[in-house]
Amino acid sequence: MTSTSATATGGRSGQVPGRRTAPFATLSPLLRLLILTQLAFNVGFFAVLPFLSEHLGQSVGMAGWLVGFVLGLRTFSQQGLFVVGGALADRYGIRPVVLAGCVLRIAGFAWLGFADRAWAVVGAVLLIGFAAALFSPAVESEVARQAVVWEEAGGGDRTRVLALFTVAGQAGAFVGPLLGALLLAVDFRTACLAGAGVFVLVLGGHAWLLPQRIPGRAQVRMKGGARLVLRNRRFLALCCAYGAYLLAYNQLYLALPAEVERAAGSQAPLAWLFALSSLLVVTAQLPVTRWAGERLARRRSMVAGLVLIAVGFAVVGLARPAGWTGTGGLVPAAGFVVLLTLGQMLVAPVARAWVPDLAEDGRLGLYTGALSSLSGIVVLAGSSATGLLLDTGLPVAVPWLVLAAVPLVAAGTLPGRQCPAPGPVQPSRPQPDGPVEASDQGANHPHQDHPHQER
């Protein structure tokens, strides 16, 4: 990003006295479109995917290991290829990448609805995952860039815009399964076609409303992108910390179900715990972000979030030797969900808001995608280790206490302490309209030596 981003990296920089929120109506039309896009994406996605495992096992008749393999392929084709989608957005702009992703998602959901053999299911889920690898980093990177523009215009801390983006996504994740459950009363194919229909609406809306060219967005050649990312040690440190958060969040699907089943005798309470997490994000994300933005620098906000997550694991770990069951036995699990969700509110928007300050000019899509892809590698390795840890027969508290240590270690890997940004924010340096060569920008980029950049 431009050198102006560096002046916005202080914990409370870019804020206007008396402006306490980032109401949706005050944002630019483009930002409003992108935030609504995230809502629609998640409604369509979660109307189908939460029910895929049961469909594959019961209706298609797949073995359990094959169901797990298919779900893993979907995750890999999505998270693992985010960096590709981000690089394509930098090269060609977000409009063609988003539109192409929507077309692929429509085709993938329609195919999945009619797929009744393993090879067809695999092809459909790969298409669904790759579609997200195209449009998600394109949308996320442009939201981050527009949030910086909003901040520089005096709208307030960019993190508030990213928090609103998070709330929209969580609201979609809450509504989508409810819609899917209603549609499953007909059949799984109907749910898939309805999900495809949501993306038809998104495709039409974006073909009409998404600008052909967004002012200030440079198009760069793709050469040298991987080298830039891998040489950026401060960005890699952020990826490690963000990956630790994602690994912790993944325990909602790995460690938590086992704990709930131990305490309650079934996994039925999981639905209530997931609903609690979603409700907390929808209702408390913006107030928490506002509170943190007024008191904490970005690094401290992420450290606080990771510490809360660690405490959540420790609560379960310290309670496990007591062997509580029934309603009382679910209290530590509920405490874990609440603390994990509060930590998520502090970590996720701030991590996305930090990326523009670490990315070279014109490379925000690449870096946004790399944040997900590299963090996904951390989660893949960490999840395998966690599964082994849970199956080793160690004392019951040990796995949870080891998991508590991971976010604490990750907090120490974050880029160094921020310096407050003095004086007014300067106007953005103009960007070229055509493609530029960015393969060697890292050597002399102003972020490398700016005195007010996060260290």
C-alpha positions as CSV (number, residue, x, y, z in Angstrom):
1,M,0.0,0.0,0.0
2,T,1.0,3.6,0.0
3,S,3.1,5.4,2.5
4,T,0.0,6.9,4.1
5,S,-0.9,3.5,5.5
6,A,2.0,3.8,7.8
7,T,0.6,6.8,9.5
8,A,-2.6,4.9,10.2
9,T,-0.9,2.0,12.0
10,G,-1.0,3.5,15.5
11,G,-3.5,2.0,17.9
12,R,-5.9,4.9,17.8
13,S,-4.8,6.7,14.6
14,G,-7.2,7.9,11.9
15,Q,-10.0,8.4,14.3
16,V,-12.2,11.4,14.5
17,P,-13.2,12.7,18.0
18,G,-16.8,12.1,18.7
19,R,-17.3,9.5,15.9
20,R,-17.7,6.2,17.7
21,T,-19.1,3.8,15.1
22,A,-18.7,3.0,11.4
23,P,-22.4,2.9,10.5
24,F,-23.1,1.1,7.3
25,A,-24.8,4.2,5.7
26,T,-21.7,6.3,6.0
27,L,-19.5,4.0,3.9
28,S,-18.9,4.4,0.2
29,P,-21.2,2.6,-2.2
30,L,-18.4,0.2,-3.1
31,L,-17.8,-0.7,0.5
32,R,-21.5,-1.3,1.1
33,L,-21.6,-3.5,-1.9
34,L,-18.6,-5.6,-0.8
35,I,-19.9,-6.0,2.8
36,L,-23.3,-7.2,1.5
37,T,-21.3,-9.5,-0.8
38,Q,-19.8,-11.2,2.2
39,L,-23.3,-11.6,3.7
40,A,-24.6,-13.2,0.5
41,F,-21.6,-15.4,0.0
42,N,-22.0,-16.9,3.4
43,V,-25.8,-17.3,3.1
44,G,-25.3,-19.3,-0.1
45,F,-22.4,-21.3,1.2
46,F,-23.8,-22.3,4.6
47,A,-27.2,-23.2,3.1
48,V,-25.4,-26.2,1.6
49,L,-22.0,-27.1,3.1
50,P,-23.0,-27.9,6.8
51,F,-25.2,-30.7,5.4
52,L,-22.7,-32.1,2.9
53,S,-21.2,-34.7,5.3
54,E,-24.5,-36.4,6.1
55,H,-25.5,-36.3,2.4
56,L,-22.3,-38.0,1.3
57,G,-22.5,-40.6,4.0
58,Q,-26.2,-41.5,3.8
59,S,-27.5,-40.5,0.3
60,V,-24.4,-41.1,-1.7
61,G,-23.2,-44.0,0.5
62,M,-19.5,-42.9,0.9
63,A,-17.3,-44.5,3.5
64,G,-16.4,-42.3,6.4
65,W,-12.7,-41.9,5.4
66,L,-13.8,-40.8,1.9
67,V,-16.2,-38.2,3.3
68,G,-13.4,-36.8,5.3
69,F,-11.1,-36.8,2.2
70,V,-13.7,-35.0,0.2
71,L,-14.2,-32.3,2.9
72,G,-10.4,-31.9,3.1
73,L,-10.2,-31.5,-0.6
74,R,-12.7,-28.7,-0.5
75,T,-10.8,-26.9,2.2
76,F,-7.5,-27.3,0.3
77,S,-8.9,-26.1,-3.0
78,Q,-10.2,-23.0,-1.2
79,Q,-7.8,-21.9,1.5
80,G,-4.7,-23.4,-0.2
81,L,-5.4,-21.4,-3.4
82,F,-6.4,-18.1,-1.8
83,V,-2.9,-16.8,-2.8
84,V,-3.7,-17.5,-6.4
85,G,-7.0,-15.7,-6.3
86,G,-5.3,-12.7,-4.6
87,A,-2.6,-12.5,-7.2
88,L,-5.1,-12.7,-10.0
89,A,-7.0,-9.8,-8.4
90,D,-3.9,-7.7,-8.3
91,R,-3.2,-8.5,-12.0
92,Y,-6.6,-8.1,-13.5
93,G,-8.7,-6.2,-11.0
94,I,-11.4,-7.6,-8.7
95,R,-14.3,-7.4,-11.2
96,P,-13.3,-10.3,-13.5
97,V,-12.0,-12.4,-10.7
98,V,-15.2,-12.0,-8.6
99,L,-17.5,-12.6,-11.6
100,A,-15.5,-15.7,-12.6
101,G,-15.7,-17.0,-9.0
102,C,-19.4,-16.6,-8.9
103,V,-19.9,-18.5,-12.2
104,L,-17.7,-21.4,-10.9
105,R,-19.6,-21.4,-7.6
106,I,-23.0,-21.6,-9.4
107,A,-21.7,-24.5,-11.6
108,G,-20.3,-26.2,-8.6
109,F,-23.4,-26.1,-6.5
110,A,-25.6,-27.2,-9.5
111,W,-23.2,-30.1,-10.2
112,L,-23.1,-31.1,-6.5
113,G,-26.9,-31.3,-6.4
114,F,-26.9,-33.9,-9.2
115,A,-23.7,-35.7,-8.3
116,D,-24.3,-39.3,-7.2
117,R,-20.9,-40.8,-7.7
118,A,-17.6,-40.2,-5.9
119,W,-15.8,-38.7,-8.9
120,A,-18.6,-36.3,-9.6
121,V,-18.8,-35.2,-5.9
122,V,-15.0,-34.6,-5.9
123,G,-15.2,-32.5,-9.1
124,A,-18.1,-30.5,-7.7
125,V,-16.5,-29.7,-4.3
126,L,-13.2,-28.8,-6.0
127,L,-15.1,-26.3,-8.2
128,I,-16.9,-24.9,-5.2
129,G,-13.6,-24.5,-3.3
130,F,-11.7,-22.9,-6.2
131,A,-14.6,-20.5,-6.7
132,A,-14.1,-19.1,-3.2
133,A,-10.3,-19.0,-3.8
134,L,-11.1,-16.6,-6.6
135,F,-13.7,-14.2,-5.2
136,S,-12.9,-14.2,-1.4
137,P,-9.4,-12.8,-1.5
138,A,-10.4,-10.3,-4.2
139,V,-13.3,-9.0,-2.1
140,E,-11.3,-9.1,1.2
141,S,-8.4,-7.2,-0.2
142,E,-10.5,-4.5,-1.7
143,V,-12.5,-4.1,1.5
144,A,-9.1,-3.7,3.3
145,R,-7.9,-1.1,0.8
146,Q,-11.2,0.8,0.9
147,A,-11.1,0.7,4.7
148,V,-7.7,2.5,4.5
149,V,-9.2,5.1,2.1
150,W,-12.2,5.5,4.5
151,E,-9.8,6.0,7.5
152,E,-7.6,8.5,5.6
153,A,-10.8,10.5,4.7
154,G,-11.4,10.9,8.5
155,G,-14.1,8.2,8.8
156,G,-12.4,6.4,11.7
157,D,-10.2,3.5,12.4
158,R,-10.1,1.1,9.5
159,T,-10.5,-1.9,11.9
160,R,-14.2,-0.9,12.4
161,V,-14.9,-1.4,8.7
162,L,-13.2,-4.8,8.9
163,A,-15.3,-5.6,12.0
164,L,-18.5,-4.8,10.0
165,F,-17.3,-7.1,7.3
166,T,-16.8,-9.8,9.9
167,V,-20.3,-9.2,11.3
168,A,-21.8,-9.5,7.8
169,G,-20.0,-12.8,7.2
170,Q,-21.1,-14.2,10.6
171,A,-24.7,-13.1,10.0
172,G,-24.6,-15.0,6.7
173,A,-23.1,-18.0,8.5
174,F,-26.1,-17.8,10.9
175,V,-28.8,-17.4,8.4
176,G,-27.5,-19.9,5.8
177,P,-27.9,-23.1,7.8
178,L,-31.4,-22.0,8.8
179,L,-32.3,-21.6,5.1
180,G,-30.6,-24.9,4.3
181,A,-32.5,-26.8,7.0
182,L,-35.8,-25.5,5.6
183,L,-34.8,-26.6,2.1
184,L,-33.6,-30.0,3.2
185,A,-37.3,-30.7,4.0
186,V,-37.5,-31.1,0.2
187,D,-34.1,-32.6,-0.5
188,F,-30.4,-31.9,-0.7
189,R,-30.6,-31.1,-4.4
190,T,-33.1,-28.3,-3.6
191,A,-30.7,-26.8,-1.1
192,C,-27.8,-26.9,-3.7
193,L,-29.9,-25.2,-6.3
194,A,-31.0,-22.6,-3.9
195,G,-27.4,-22.0,-3.0
196,A,-26.6,-21.6,-6.7
197,G,-29.5,-19.2,-7.0
198,V,-28.0,-17.0,-4.3
199,F,-24.9,-16.8,-6.4
200,V,-26.8,-16.1,-9.5
201,L,-28.2,-13.0,-7.7
202,V,-24.7,-12.0,-6.6
203,L,-23.4,-12.5,-10.1
204,G,-26.1,-10.3,-11.6
205,G,-25.7,-7.6,-8.9
206,H,-21.9,-7.4,-9.3
207,A,-22.1,-7.4,-13.1
208,W,-24.3,-4.4,-12.8
209,L,-22.8,-2.5,-9.8
210,L,-19.1,-3.4,-9.5
211,P,-17.0,-0.8,-11.3
212,Q,-14.9,-1.7,-14.3
213,R,-12.0,0.2,-12.8
214,I,-11.6,1.2,-9.2
215,P,-9.7,4.5,-8.7
216,G,-6.4,4.1,-7.0
217,R,-6.0,0.3,-7.6
218,A,-2.9,-0.5,-9.6
219,Q,-2.7,-3.6,-11.8
220,V,0.6,-5.4,-11.5
221,R,2.3,-8.2,-13.2
222,M,2.4,-11.5,-11.2
223,K,6.2,-12.0,-11.5
224,G,8.1,-12.2,-8.2
225,G,5.1,-12.2,-5.9
226,A,6.1,-15.4,-4.0
227,R,9.6,-14.0,-3.4
228,L,8.2,-10.8,-2.0
229,V,5.9,-12.6,0.4
230,L,8.6,-15.1,1.6
231,R,11.1,-12.3,2.2
232,N,8.7,-10.2,4.3
233,R,9.5,-11.5,7.7
234,R,7.0,-9.2,9.5
235,F,4.2,-10.5,7.3
236,L,5.2,-14.1,7.9
237,A,5.2,-13.4,11.6
238,L,1.6,-12.1,11.3
239,C,0.7,-15.3,9.4
240,C,2.1,-17.4,12.2
241,A,0.0,-15.6,14.8
242,Y,-3.1,-15.6,12.7
243,G,-2.6,-19.3,11.9
244,A,-2.4,-20.0,15.7
245,Y,-5.8,-18.2,16.0
246,L,-7.3,-20.3,13.2
247,L,-5.9,-23.5,14.7
248,A,-7.6,-22.6,18.0
249,Y,-10.9,-21.8,16.1
250,N,-10.6,-25.2,14.4
251,Q,-11.0,-26.8,17.8
252,L,-14.7,-26.0,17.7
253,Y,-14.8,-28.9,15.2
254,L,-12.1,-31.2,16.7
255,A,-11.5,-30.9,20.5
256,L,-14.8,-29.3,21.5
257,P,-17.2,-32.0,20.1
258,A,-15.3,-34.7,22.1
259,E,-15.5,-32.6,25.3
260,V,-19.2,-31.9,24.8
261,E,-20.0,-35.6,24.2
262,R,-18.0,-36.6,27.3
263,A,-19.9,-34.1,29.4
264,A,-23.4,-34.5,28.0
265,G,-23.4,-38.0,26.5
266,S,-24.1,-36.6,23.0
267,Q,-23.1,-33.8,20.7
268,A,-26.6,-32.2,20.7
269,P,-25.5,-29.2,22.8
270,L,-22.9,-28.3,20.1
271,A,-25.6,-26.6,18.1
272,W,-26.4,-24.3,21.0
273,L,-22.7,-23.5,21.5
274,F,-22.2,-22.6,17.9
275,A,-25.3,-20.4,18.0
276,L,-23.9,-18.7,21.1
277,S,-20.7,-18.0,19.2
278,S,-22.5,-16.5,16.2
279,L,-24.8,-14.4,18.4
280,L,-21.9,-13.0,20.3
281,V,-20.1,-11.9,17.0
282,V,-23.3,-10.4,15.5
283,T,-24.2,-8.4,18.6
284,A,-20.8,-7.6,20.2
285,Q,-18.2,-7.4,17.4
286,L,-18.7,-3.7,16.7
287,P,-18.7,-2.6,20.3
288,V,-15.7,-4.7,21.1
289,T,-13.8,-3.3,18.1
290,R,-14.7,0.3,19.0
291,W,-13.6,-0.3,22.6
292,A,-10.3,-1.9,21.5
293,G,-9.7,0.8,18.9
294,E,-9.9,3.5,21.5
295,R,-7.6,1.8,24.0
296,L,-5.2,-0.7,22.2
297,A,-2.7,-0.5,19.4
298,R,-3.1,-3.2,16.8
299,R,-0.4,-5.4,18.2
300,R,-1.8,-5.2,21.7
301,S,-5.3,-6.0,20.5
302,M,-4.0,-9.2,18.8
303,V,-2.0,-10.1,21.9
304,A,-5.1,-9.6,24.1
305,G,-7.2,-11.7,21.8
306,L,-4.6,-14.6,21.8
307,V,-4.4,-14.4,25.6
308,L,-8.2,-14.7,25.9
309,I,-8.1,-17.7,23.6
310,A,-5.4,-19.3,25.7
311,V,-7.4,-18.7,28.9
312,G,-10.4,-20.4,27.2
313,F,-8.3,-23.6,26.6
314,A,-7.0,-23.4,30.2
315,V,-10.5,-23.2,31.6
316,V,-11.4,-26.6,30.1
317,G,-8.0,-28.1,30.9
318,L,-8.1,-27.2,34.5
319,A,-11.7,-28.4,34.9
320,R,-11.2,-31.7,33.1
321,P,-9.6,-33.6,36.1
322,A,-12.9,-33.0,38.1
323,G,-14.8,-35.0,35.5
324,W,-18.0,-33.0,35.7
325,T,-20.9,-34.2,33.6
326,G,-24.4,-33.0,32.8
327,T,-25.3,-29.3,32.6
328,G,-22.5,-28.4,35.0
329,G,-20.0,-30.3,32.9
330,L,-20.8,-28.1,29.9
331,V,-19.9,-24.9,31.7
332,P,-16.2,-25.1,30.9
333,A,-17.0,-25.8,27.3
334,A,-19.3,-22.8,27.2
335,G,-16.6,-20.7,28.8
336,F,-14.2,-21.8,26.2
337,V,-16.6,-20.8,23.4
338,V,-17.2,-17.4,24.9
339,L,-13.5,-16.7,25.4
340,L,-12.5,-18.0,22.0
341,T,-15.2,-15.8,20.4
342,L,-14.1,-12.7,22.3
343,G,-10.5,-13.5,21.2
344,Q,-11.7,-13.8,17.6
345,M,-13.3,-10.4,17.8
346,L,-10.0,-8.8,18.8
347,V,-7.8,-10.8,16.4
348,A,-9.6,-11.3,13.1
349,P,-10.5,-7.7,12.1
350,V,-7.1,-6.4,13.3
351,A,-5.1,-9.0,11.4
352,R,-6.9,-8.0,8.2
353,A,-6.5,-4.3,8.9
354,W,-2.7,-4.8,9.5
355,V,-2.1,-6.5,6.1
356,P,-2.2,-3.2,4.0
357,D,0.7,-1.9,6.1
358,L,2.8,-4.9,5.3
359,A,2.1,-5.3,1.6
360,E,3.9,-3.6,-1.3
361,D,2.1,-1.3,-3.6
362,G,-0.4,-3.1,-5.8
363,R,0.1,-6.4,-4.0
364,L,-2.7,-6.3,-1.4
365,G,-4.6,-9.1,-3.1
366,L,-1.6,-11.3,-3.1
367,Y,-0.9,-10.6,0.6
368,T,-4.5,-11.0,1.6
369,G,-4.6,-14.4,-0.1
370,A,-1.2,-15.4,1.3
371,L,-2.5,-14.6,4.8
372,S,-5.2,-17.3,4.4
373,S,-3.0,-19.8,2.5
374,L,0.0,-19.6,4.8
375,S,-2.2,-19.6,7.9
376,G,-4.0,-22.6,6.4
377,I,-0.7,-24.5,6.3
378,V,-0.3,-23.8,10.0
379,V,-3.8,-25.1,10.7
380,L,-3.2,-28.2,8.6
381,A,0.0,-29.2,10.5
382,G,-1.4,-28.1,13.8
383,S,-4.7,-30.0,13.4
384,S,-2.8,-33.2,12.6
385,A,-0.7,-32.7,15.8
386,T,-3.8,-31.9,17.8
387,G,-5.6,-35.1,16.6
388,L,-2.5,-37.1,17.6
389,L,-2.4,-35.3,21.0
390,L,-6.0,-36.1,21.7
391,D,-5.5,-39.8,21.0
392,T,-2.3,-40.4,22.9
393,G,-3.9,-41.3,26.2
394,L,-2.2,-38.5,28.1
395,P,-3.7,-37.1,31.3
396,V,-7.0,-35.5,30.4
397,A,-5.8,-31.9,31.1
398,V,-2.7,-32.1,29.0
399,P,-4.1,-31.7,25.5
400,W,-6.1,-28.6,26.5
401,L,-3.2,-27.0,28.3
402,V,-0.8,-27.6,25.4
403,L,-3.4,-26.0,23.1
404,A,-3.5,-23.1,25.6
405,A,0.2,-22.6,25.2
406,V,0.0,-22.3,21.4
407,P,-1.7,-18.8,21.2
408,L,0.6,-17.6,24.0
409,V,3.7,-18.5,21.9
410,A,2.1,-17.0,18.8
411,A,1.6,-13.7,20.6
412,G,5.3,-13.5,20.9
413,T,5.9,-13.9,17.2
414,L,3.9,-10.8,16.2
415,P,5.7,-7.8,14.6
416,G,7.1,-5.4,17.2
417,R,5.4,-2.6,19.0
418,Q,3.7,0.1,17.1
419,C,4.6,3.8,17.4
420,P,1.7,6.3,17.5
421,A,1.2,8.2,14.3
422,P,1.8,12.0,14.7
423,G,0.1,14.7,12.8
424,P,-2.6,14.5,10.2
425,V,-2.9,11.8,7.7
426,Q,-1.4,12.7,4.3
427,P,-3.2,12.2,1.0
428,S,-2.6,9.0,-0.9
429,R,0.1,8.8,-3.5
430,P,-1.6,8.3,-6.9
431,Q,-1.4,4.9,-8.4
432,P,-0.9,4.2,-12.1
433,D,-3.9,2.8,-14.1
434,G,-2.0,0.3,-16.1
435,P,0.0,-2.7,-15.2
436,V,3.4,-2.0,-13.5
437,E,6.3,-4.2,-12.6
438,A,6.3,-4.9,-8.9
439,S,8.6,-7.8,-8.6
440,D,11.3,-5.8,-7.0
441,Q,9.4,-3.2,-5.1
442,G,10.1,-4.7,-1.7
443,A,13.7,-3.5,-1.7
444,N,12.9,0.2,-1.6
445,H,9.3,0.2,-0.5
446,P,8.6,3.0,2.0
447,H,7.1,0.5,4.5
448,Q,10.5,-1.0,5.1
449,D,12.0,2.0,6.8
450,H,9.1,4.3,7.7
451,P,9.7,5.6,11.3
452,H,6.1,5.2,12.3
453,Q,5.6,1.7,10.8
454,E,4.8,-1.2,13.1
455,R,8.0,-2.9,14.3
